């Protein structure tokens, strides 16, 4: 199957598999059945097998899954088996919170720099990442092999900053601005709407 045909629901479960397998590795577990993994993840064993079969299966009947091997293979599928250099456009509370989250580095996402228009923030550092003027961003992207930009600025400036970043070579945007970005088709955008997530939580609580 062409991976472009794999549903978004399957893709969104892969990081969960990765996280649970990482916990199993930390606990010294060498192999696990789809049934045991099902009990941990609250996803049916048949769903787990179907999901993994999209990418080759990885299991053996009567044996289950080799935890380390499956963990490494999912890392390759997710593209986190190598380092991704990131910048953060916007150094307010949200931007600094992202820079301070150590688990991103553990997953291979390294924040190389931050950018802002507020002169009071320029020159400061956040977990080793220096905050620089926004006008220096394009050159920094080109000079430091930056692949991903986290966009945490107000939506009034979001498309202009996205345009500058794409022209400089950005291939993926983690978009926290509350708007749809206008970018070329070969640039991947992952929209993060915190209020929508909270409203979804409210809906699920309201329907129980």
Beta strands, then each sheet from edge to edge (+ up, - down):
strand 1: 31-32
strand 2: 59-60
strand 3: 64-66
strand 4: 84-89
strand 5: 109-116
strand 6: 125-126
strand 7: 129-133
strand 8: 148-151
strand 9: 172-175
strand 10: 188-191
sheet 1: 1+ 3- 2+
sheet 2: 6+ 7- 5- 4- 8- 9- 10-
end
